[in-house]
């Protein structure tokens, strides 16, 4: 039997470490073009890579150390060895998210896709945590408040200011202000966001700053009878905590001690 000779194609050159270069990743204009890290690779395979950093690196505030920002490389400059990036989303660390949910509380979560004024589409994950166990009717009303407030912001804001509201807790504070009238809340956070799509040729035109002014959003909510809470509970949340009925009050302890002294004096011999 004759064996057919195997045709060998041209030998591919192996990529070595010397063929790769270090590129500095630059944040977009909305984050003031700040360098956020370095990656190694070739010009052809760097575009599309993602890199994570902390919001703490931009603000130097300790409370921002648990929020991670995600960027994607969109353009590479071989001359300057720099890679331009765009904002891809943010998320909180798992430790921070677990710390929000305590024993006996209720986690109210919703996921929603929102389109900003300049046609950027974001997918947001928001959670609210209550102090005690909430009824299902109260959860429905709070979830509706969360969605309606975010829709109002998305209609009127460009993507730069929309990102500011997410990462600097402006949206969370607006939701907390209205939702706590339904049931006392311990926290509200936009724990995750992801950029779903961006318009062609879309670019950042504004800088993100902490001291941004936002309009106060009001939402008309139809409260059911079960979703309303008492006025005293709304003012003083401590009344929701259970008290131990078996432990006597301090006044009762004093009366019992006085009664024991009186009995001992009567029984004492003259």
MOVENUR-V295974 format. One line per field, one symbol per residue. phi: phi as a letter, one per 40 degrees, with the letter a starting at -180 (. if undefined). psi: psi as a letter, one per 30 degrees, with the letter a starting at -180 (. if undefined). Layout:
BEGIN
phi->???
psi->???
END
This chain:
BEGIN
phi->.ccccccbcccccccbccccbcbccbccccbgfccbibbbicdcbcchcbabaccdccbfbccccbbbbbbbcbabbcccfbbcbbcbiaacccccccccbbcgcbcbbabacbbcccgcbbbbbbbbbccbcbcccccccccccdcccccccccbbccccccdcccbgcccccccccccccacbcaaaccaaaccabccgcbcbbccbccccbcccbbcbcccccccbccccccbccccccbccccccdcccccccccccccccccccc
psi->kkkkkkkkakkkkkklfffllkkkkkllefghhkkfaklkalefgekfllkklkfefefhkefgfgkkkklkkfkkjfefhkjkllkfalllleeeeeffjlkflkkjkkkkkkkleggkkkjkjkkkkleaklleeeeeeeeeeeeeeeeeeeefklfefeeeeefggeeeeeeeeefffekkkflkkjfklkjelklkgklkflkklehkkkkkkkkjkjkleffklleeeeejffffkkkjfeklleeeeeeeeeeeeeeeeefkk.
END
